[in-house]
Structure formats: structure tokens, C-alpha cells
Amino acid sequence: MNTLMTFLVLFTGLFAPIELQENKAECRTKDYSSKERMSTEAAIPKIDFCLEFALNAIAVADKARSLKNSIKKDQWEETLYLNDLYFNFYQGKKLKVCRLISREIKALVKQADNKPPSLFLEELAQIFERYNTIEKIEKYSAKSDFIESSIAPYVLSPSQLEPILNQSLAKDDFLTTEEWREKKEADSTYLAELTRFYDLLNYGESRILNQLFNMASLEEQLHLDPAFKYSISAKELIAFLKQGNTGHPLIRKQLIQQLANQLDSSKHYSIDELSAKIHTELSLSSSFRKELFCQEFYDVKKQRWINGYPPAPQELYPIDWLYSCFDAKLRHTSVRREVVVIQLKEEIKVWFEKLQPSISDPNIRNYCLSKKQWKAHIHSLFSASTRSGLKIPLLEDYFLSKIDEISPNEDYLSMNDFIKNVWTKFLGDKAFQRLDPFKELSAEEIKQLADSARVLLAPAKNWEKAIRDSRCQQSK
């Protein structure tokens, strides 16, 4: 358009007033003799024709869009009459630009039955916009004897377009000026209320997102035991959600469907995995939102809310959606290994601290112990766990192996050496204190041991008696 205006300024002094003849009958019947053409050619610069053609192309494109926006039914009665569109260019068939436009319009008309009038007119406007500047027309310039002061024999005028379209559409299918104004006002109201409805949906979605972003506090609210891992069956979850009745039924149904599409019905999902899936499927598509708005909440014809007012956010998104997805009835539990390992270690530490005073008693420290007897008694001290079907691993093996390391060639050892080289290093031993020293046991077995450790581990008085029963008179 800027290019066009530039040419208008440059050639203002050269052009005669532009008169676009709009009578369709004249366009088809007017006869131009060779003599008239030659005299016109001598008088009228070629640029006049290109400028008028470009201006007309802009006017026709604008008219097509104006008609597009004022169609009531947006459907054809008879597309046969559209053939007149490209007949208008017949007079200029020797002009390359006219042949091109005629060919494009003919192809568009052939496909008219497969598209609504509004789309047809949009595509028609785009055809003419391809010829809306002088530079574009000059590429398809006419032979010299076809340059005329008027473009009437070679073009379609804006006023010709509406009658042709009227024949193809139902009678009175275009909006009046008053109807057009009312439609614009109604569209404005509709869009404002649709935006308002979208805001309500976004608020409901954001409430659930806030809960998801604070999963730690949610776990506390759900009273989840940190010693356990929780998982939820996808199949059970979807069946359970379908029983709910909060929020709008269509929104709830859509959320369930979106979530079901993300889950494998044969799998169990952890809390973190499930929360990620829920997050992904919380947003409703634009098409679903718009259809819901027009179907359930807003009367488009009357331009008002069906119930007289917009819905409250809690009427849309189900307020208990997140808690429903993690309902206690759905949760399957399993022991969290790293937690129960720490619990068992703590029980062993407590037991060790209770024995410490007896083991470190000055009288006991001076004892000489028979390795054979001491080993037998250590085995006996852990026999309670063996009898109950449980055995705390490493403890017995740990002490027995360390006894052999002290004076390996002797049958005796001093209690003082045992305290110094075994006992006081017990809790600091890296082999024992690695992340999971109970790797041969399942998490459930470790949990059982932690709960039973105080019974399985012999008390201090039993250890004192075992030490005394193992002593000897022979000095090391």
C-alpha cells in the first residue's frame, strides 16, 4: 500500500481522473474499435492502466472481505452463478494479467461447493491482493494496442461482486447496516464473557497446580509415613475418579479422559510419577473450553449467561481433584529401604550404648578370655534372633572375624584388646556403616528387624555373664 501511495504522489499530474465503470452489461458489450484504441494509446501513458488495475484489485479485495463478514447463513444456494466472476475478464483475454486472474478464479469456483461462502470470499480477496501494486501489474503488461484509459472491459468491479454473490446465496443473506452493528456489539459481548469464563477455568486449574507444587505439605496432610513408599494402580484410580461428583460433570469427565490417556492401566505409579501426569493433563483445550461455554453456560443468541450470572470456580474444576487422585483407598504401600536401614542402625546404636558401661568396667577390662569360649558365648548372645527365625546380619560375623584378627596365633586374648580393637571401633567401622550393610535382606525384612531389635539383642547383664564365663587364669 505504501508503494501504491508513492506512485499516486509521483504521477498525480499525469493521470486523468479515474472512473471505474461498474455496470456488468457494459463490461461485456462495449466495443472498442482499433482506431479508438490507437488514439487512446497515443494519449494515455501505459502507467494509467496499471494504476487503475491495482486500485481496482484493492477495492475488490476489500469488498470481498466486507461481504464475508456480513453473511448470515454462510452457505450456498447455487454456485453456478459464480461462473460470472471469471467471465468478467474475457474481454481482456489477450492481457496476461487477466488470463492469470481468470484462471485462478475459475479454479476457486470449481471448489466452491466444498467450502463455505466466507472462506471462498477470503480466498477471492487473496487472489486480488496478488495484483494490488503497479509493480505487480507491470510484470504482466499488455501489448501496446491493448492499453486503454479505462479498465472496465478487463476487470470485476466491487459493485458487481455483490449481485453475483447474491444469486449464489439465499435471498437476503447479507446483514443490513443495523444488523451488522448489532452483530459487532454481540460479538464484542460474547468475546468479553468468553474471556471471563476462561479466567474462571484458569483460576480452578491454578488452585490444583499450587497444591501440586507443594507436594511435601500435601504428604503431611495425607499423613503419609516416611518409612513407606506409596503407589497407585492406574486402573483403580480411573475407576475411582469416575465415581466422583464434584465440579462440572463435563469438565470432570474430560480431565479423567485426559489422565487415562496418559496412564498405562496395567501399571502402578508413585506419588511423584502420578503428580507429573496430573500436571500434564490439567489444561483443557481451547476448543473444549469454547464448546463448554456455549453449550452449558452462555446463550449466544440472547447474549447472556444461561443462569443469569457466570459460574463460581468451584462449579467448574473439581475442588477435591488432587486429593481424589491420592485417596487413601487407592494407596498401596511398601517399605522405603533407606528409611528402615537407618531405623535398624539406630536400634543397634542404642543397644551398643547400653552395653558400653559393662564392657568398659575396669574389672572386666583386665580379664583374659579364651577365644574358643568367647566365640561360643558370642554365638549364644545372638541365639535369640536365630530361634525367632530372624537374625541381625553382620553383628555376630563382625565380632567373630575381629576376634581372630587379635593375636591370630594365640588361643587367648585380653578383654582390653577386644575393647580397644573391636568394641570401640564398632560403630565407626566403614564396612559396617556403608549405606546399606543389609543388602541381602528385603526392605520389609529390615523393617521387621528394626521393630524387633530390642528383643533380639541380648541385654548388658547377659554380656557380663558371658565375659566372666569366658575368662581364664593364663596370662597372655
Secondary structure, DSSP 8 states (H G I E B T S, - for coil): -HHHHHHHHHTTTT---------HHHHHH----HHHHHHHHHHS-HHHHHHHHHHHHHHHHHHHHHHHTTBSS--BS-GGGGGHHHHTTGGGTTSHHHHHHHHHHHHHHHTGGGS-HHHHHHHHHHHHHTT-SHHHHHTT---GGG--S--GGG---HHHHHHHHHHHB-TT-B--HHHHHHHHHHHHHHHHHHHHHHHHHHHHHHHHHHHHTTHHHHHHHTT--TTEEEEEEHHHHHHHHTT---S-HHHHHHHHHHHHHHS-TT-EEEHHHHHHHHHHT----HHHHHHHIIIIIEETTTTEETTSS---GGGTS-TTHHHHHT-TTTEEEEE-HHHHHHHHHHHHHHHHHHHHHHHT-HHHHT-EEEHHHHHHHHHHHTHHHHHTT---TTHHHHHHHHHHHSSTT-SEEEHHHHIIIIITTTTT-HHHHSS-TTTTS-HHHHHHHHHHHHHHS--HHHHHHHHHHTEESS--
